[in-house]
Amino acid sequence: MTLMELSVTYRTSAEALRRRIGELREESRVRTDPEAVRCLNRRIAELEPLLREARELAVVTARYYDRRYHKSEKYCF
């Protein structure tokens, strides 16, 4: 698998995470049980870093060989 193909995979994963976070946010709006809302918000908080990393890695892997692209120090390999 090339880095460009891996980039597509990260983008697809990020989109799935974005959709799921949206579903959980919508569900937390309609729930009336405070405990259920707290659990949903905790799950959202757990998924948000995964979404951020998937988005970042999609960019890094897509542009890895572009010399003009300033790579994030977070993902230097």
Long-range contacts (C-beta under 8 A, 24 or more apart in sequence): 3-61, 3-62, 3-64, 3-65, 4-61, 4-62, 6-61, 7-57, 7-58, 7-59, 7-61, 7-62, 8-58, 10-54, 10-55, 10-57, 10-58, 10-61, 11-54, 11-55, 11-58, 13-54, 14-51, 14-54, 14-55, 14-58, 17-47, 17-50, 17-51, 17-54, 18-51, 20-47, 21-47, 21-48, 21-51
